[in-house]
């Protein structure tokens, strides 16, 4: 019955949730989840390092015990298999290659392999120093845009 003796002036005010307090509460929850994710990333990184070390050991074992493969590239075991697969083919160019010869040969013999590429990042930075080019591109509907994106940062 202690409430019966209190008047509205002496009764403690109930604190209403404000939009700012709600945002603070949500940010706190976000920060807690972020901490859990970081812990999980650390754990997974350690697990991946261990897995990579075991894979290297398996590869070394495979190379040392090639006869166990019986002339095949893969060795089937009761819980899985280990072995070697052919990786993607790569084009290796010597450092002293005559690029003019290489490009003209490719254009003549395999034109579909030769493309022209425009570096958009260089264009964007170059437009700051070349207003005439920027104006010409805008006339053709080409412009640079930069949208805002939402970000959350947590004090750590």
C-alpha positions as CSV (number, residue, x, y, z in Angstrom):
1,X,0.0,0.0,0.0
2,X,3.0,2.3,-0.2
3,X,1.7,3.5,-3.6
4,X,-1.4,4.9,-1.9
5,X,0.6,7.5,0.0
6,X,2.5,8.7,-3.1
7,X,1.1,11.5,-5.1
8,X,1.8,12.1,-8.8
9,X,4.5,14.6,-7.8
10,X,6.3,12.2,-5.5
11,X,5.9,9.0,-7.6
12,X,9.0,8.0,-9.6
13,X,8.5,8.8,-13.3
14,X,8.3,5.9,-15.7
15,X,11.0,6.3,-18.3
16,X,9.6,5.9,-21.7
17,X,11.7,4.4,-24.5
18,X,12.9,7.1,-26.8
19,X,13.9,6.5,-30.4
20,X,17.5,7.2,-29.4
21,X,17.4,4.6,-26.5
22,X,16.0,2.1,-29.0
23,X,18.9,2.8,-31.4
24,X,21.4,2.4,-28.5
25,X,19.8,-0.9,-27.5
26,X,20.0,-2.2,-31.1
27,X,23.6,-1.0,-31.5
28,X,24.5,-2.8,-28.3
29,X,23.0,-6.0,-29.7
30,X,24.8,-5.4,-32.9
31,X,28.1,-5.0,-31.0
32,X,27.6,-8.2,-29.1
33,X,26.9,-10.2,-32.3
34,X,30.0,-8.6,-33.8
35,X,32.1,-9.8,-30.9
36,X,30.7,-13.3,-31.3
37,X,31.5,-13.2,-35.0
38,X,35.1,-12.1,-34.4
39,X,35.6,-14.9,-31.9
40,X,34.2,-17.4,-34.4
41,X,36.5,-16.0,-37.1
42,X,39.5,-16.4,-34.9
43,X,38.5,-20.0,-34.1
44,X,37.8,-20.8,-37.8
45,X,41.2,-19.2,-38.7
46,X,43.0,-21.5,-36.3
47,X,41.0,-24.5,-37.5
48,X,41.8,-23.6,-41.2
49,X,45.5,-23.3,-40.3
50,X,45.5,-26.7,-38.7
51,X,43.6,-28.2,-41.7
52,X,46.1,-26.7,-44.1
53,X,49.0,-28.2,-42.1
54,X,47.4,-31.6,-42.2
55,X,46.8,-31.3,-45.9
56,X,50.5,-30.5,-46.4
57,X,51.3,-33.6,-44.4
58,X,49.0,-35.7,-46.6
59,X,50.6,-34.3,-49.7
60,X,54.1,-35.0,-48.4
61,X,52.9,-38.6,-47.5
62,X,51.4,-39.0,-51.0
63,X,54.6,-38.0,-52.7
64,X,56.7,-40.2,-50.4
65,X,54.4,-43.2,-50.9
66,X,53.5,-42.9,-54.6
67,X,53.5,-46.7,-55.0
68,X,50.4,-46.8,-52.7
69,X,48.5,-45.2,-55.5
70,X,49.0,-48.1,-57.9
71,X,49.8,-45.9,-60.9
72,X,46.7,-43.8,-60.4
73,X,46.4,-40.2,-59.4
74,X,43.9,-40.8,-56.6
75,X,44.0,-43.2,-53.6
76,X,40.6,-44.2,-52.2
77,X,40.5,-44.7,-48.4
78,X,37.6,-45.9,-46.3
79,X,36.8,-42.3,-45.2
80,X,37.6,-40.4,-48.3
81,X,40.3,-40.0,-51.0
82,X,43.5,-38.2,-51.5
83,X,45.3,-37.5,-54.7
84,X,46.3,-35.1,-57.4
85,X,44.2,-33.4,-60.0
86,X,45.3,-31.4,-63.0
87,X,45.1,-27.7,-62.3
88,X,44.0,-25.1,-64.8
89,X,46.3,-24.5,-67.7
90,X,48.2,-21.2,-67.6
91,X,49.8,-19.1,-70.3
92,X,53.4,-18.3,-69.2
93,X,55.0,-15.3,-71.0
94,X,58.7,-14.7,-70.7
95,X,59.8,-11.4,-69.3
96,X,61.7,-10.5,-72.5
97,X,58.8,-11.2,-74.8
98,X,58.3,-8.7,-77.7
99,X,54.8,-7.5,-76.9
100,X,54.3,-5.9,-80.2
101,X,55.0,-9.2,-82.0
102,X,52.8,-11.1,-79.5
103,X,49.8,-8.7,-79.9
104,X,50.0,-8.6,-83.7
105,X,50.3,-12.4,-83.8
106,X,47.3,-12.9,-81.5
107,X,45.3,-10.3,-83.5
108,X,46.1,-12.2,-86.7
109,X,45.8,-15.8,-85.5
110,X,43.3,-15.6,-82.7
111,X,41.4,-12.2,-82.8
112,X,38.7,-13.3,-80.4
113,X,41.4,-13.5,-77.6
114,X,42.3,-9.9,-78.0
115,X,40.1,-7.3,-76.3
116,X,40.4,-3.7,-75.3
117,X,39.7,-2.8,-71.7
118,X,39.0,0.6,-70.2
119,X,40.0,1.0,-66.6
120,X,37.0,2.7,-65.0
121,X,39.0,3.7,-61.9
122,X,41.5,5.6,-64.0
123,X,38.7,7.2,-66.0
124,X,37.0,8.4,-62.7
125,X,40.2,9.9,-61.3
126,X,41.1,11.3,-64.8
127,X,37.8,13.1,-65.1
128,X,38.8,15.3,-62.2
129,X,41.7,16.7,-64.2
130,X,40.0,16.7,-67.6
131,X,36.8,18.7,-67.5
132,X,36.4,18.6,-71.4
133,X,36.4,14.8,-71.4
134,X,33.9,14.8,-68.5
135,X,31.6,17.2,-70.5
136,X,31.9,15.0,-73.6
137,X,31.1,11.9,-71.7
138,X,28.1,13.5,-69.9
139,X,26.7,14.5,-73.4
140,X,26.6,10.8,-74.2
141,X,25.0,9.9,-70.9
142,X,28.1,8.7,-69.2
143,X,28.6,10.2,-65.7
144,X,30.2,9.3,-62.3
145,X,27.9,8.7,-59.4
146,X,28.6,8.0,-55.8
147,X,25.9,6.7,-53.6
148,X,25.9,6.7,-49.8
149,X,25.8,3.4,-48.1
150,X,24.7,2.6,-44.5
151,X,27.5,1.8,-42.1
152,X,27.7,0.7,-38.5
153,X,30.9,1.1,-36.5
154,X,31.5,-0.1,-32.9
155,X,33.9,1.4,-30.4
156,X,36.2,-1.4,-29.4
